[in-house]
Amino acid sequence: MVTARHYPVGVSLRLYDTAAREVRTFEPLVPGRVSIYLCGATVQAPPHVGHIRSGLAFDILRRWLMASGYDVTFIRNVTDIDDKILARAAEEDVPFWQVAMRNERAFTEAYDVLGCLPPTYEPRATGHVPEMIDLMHRLIEDGHAYAVDGDVYFDVRSFPDYGALSGQRLDDMQPAVDSEASIKRDPRDFALWKSAKPGEPQWQTPWGPGRPGWHLECSAMASRYLGPVFDIHGGGLDLLFPHHENEIAQSKAAGDDFARFWMHNAWVTTSGEKMSKSLGNSLLVSEVVQRVRPVELRYYLGSAHYRSMLEFSDEAMAESAAGFRRIEGFLRRAEETLGDAPSPVAVPAAFAAAMNDDLGVPQALAVVHDTVRSGNASLAEEDVTAARAARDEVIVMLDILGINPSAQTWVGQSEDGAARRALGPLVDVVLAQRQAARERKDFAVADALRDGLAASGLVIEDTAAGPRWSLAEED
Ligand SMILES: [Zn+2]
C-alpha cells in the first residue's frame, strides 16, 4: 500500500457535495485527518454486486486520501435489526441475530475478497441503543420529537430545513410509510423508535420497550465515533431520501453540525433497472468471483465514475477484465526484463489531477493505460530506464486504486495466484529438463515434455529472457 510519502498533503481535492449540489474544494475539519461515515449493509441477505459498489467506491476515496497523506478514520455501520431481518428470521424460525450474523459475515467476506480495507470501526446498531436513547432525549427536550404509545417520532415541521438535502419541499412530500399516519402529528413525521410487538426483539427505554428505527441508528453511531461534526458522510444514491434527509434532521435538530460533505455513489443496474434480489443468485459477489478473478471484478466495478450508473453484464465484465490483463501483461514482461522490485515513485501528475477532480477514476485509468502503452514500447526498444520508470508509475497508481496484482490481497485470494504458486516450481523443473534434453539434442524427450505441459493447460513461450509459462485461457 502506498503511503503518505508519495504525495504531499494540501493538494486541492475537489468532491461533489450532494448537499451543495456542486463540486467544491475539500478541506478537512482537522488538518491532516479525515473522518468518514459510510452507511453500511442492512444484513438481511448476502450481498450482490450492486450492494458492494458503495463499499468499493468509498474504499477508493479512502485510499486516495491516504495516498494524499491524510490519516483517515473510516466508520461503516452494520444495520443488524430491521423489518426484513425479522421477517427472514421468522421464515427460518431462528433468532434475528442468527440471520444478521450470517449475512454480516457474507458482507465481510465480499469486502475482503474485493480488497476493501477493513473499516477503522464497524459498529452494529444493536450495540448502540443507549446512544439512541440519549439522542431521543435531546430531541424530545428541544421539541423536535414526541412519544406516542411507545413509538417516538421526529416532528418534521419543527425543522425548517427538512427536505433541503434531497431538494424537496415538505408540502410536496408523501407520508412516511413506517407507521399508521393516524397517531402522528403530521403524516410525514418519521419513526425514531418503534414500540415492541409481540415476539419481536426489544430494548427498554423511558418511553417503553421497543426497537430502533433505521435513521436514528446512523445519527447515533456517527456522532459516537466521529463526534458532532465530521468530514464526509457517504452512501448509495438510494439512501438520499428518506434515510439521509432524516439523519440530517435528527442530528442538526439535536444541535450537531454533522457531516460537512455528503457523497453518494450511483447504482449498479441490469437492463437499465436498479439491481435487485429478484434477479437470483448469479449476481451474488460470491458467485461472480467464480466467473472472474476478484481483482478483475474490483477493476470492473471501480472503472466507472462513482456518480455514474454502472450497467452490469458478463460481457462488459469480460471486456473490462481483458483491459486489466493488458496491465498485468506489461507488469509480467517488465518483471522478466528488469528483474528488480518496483521502487516507490511520485504519483504521476495527470493521475493525481484526475483523482483530485471528484475521484475521476476513468481518467485516472486512462493514465494507467497510457503508461502501460509507453512502457510496452520501451520494453520493445530495450530502453530499460524508461521501462522501469513506467513500471514503477503503474504500480504506484494501481496501489492507490487497490488493484496492484502483486499485492498480497490478490496473490492470496486468487485461485490463479494459488495455482501459480504451486505450479511454478514444478514447471521450472520440467522446463529445465526440456532445456537439458535440447542441449543433448534429444528432441523426442524435449518435445514430449513440451506436449505434456500443453496437455496440462500451460502455454510455454520461448523469450529472450528464457521460457515463460502461463495458464491457457478457459475458452
Ligand atoms: Zn445510514
Residues whose N, C-alpha, C, O or C-beta is under 5 A from the ligand:
A	BS01	ZN	C39 C218
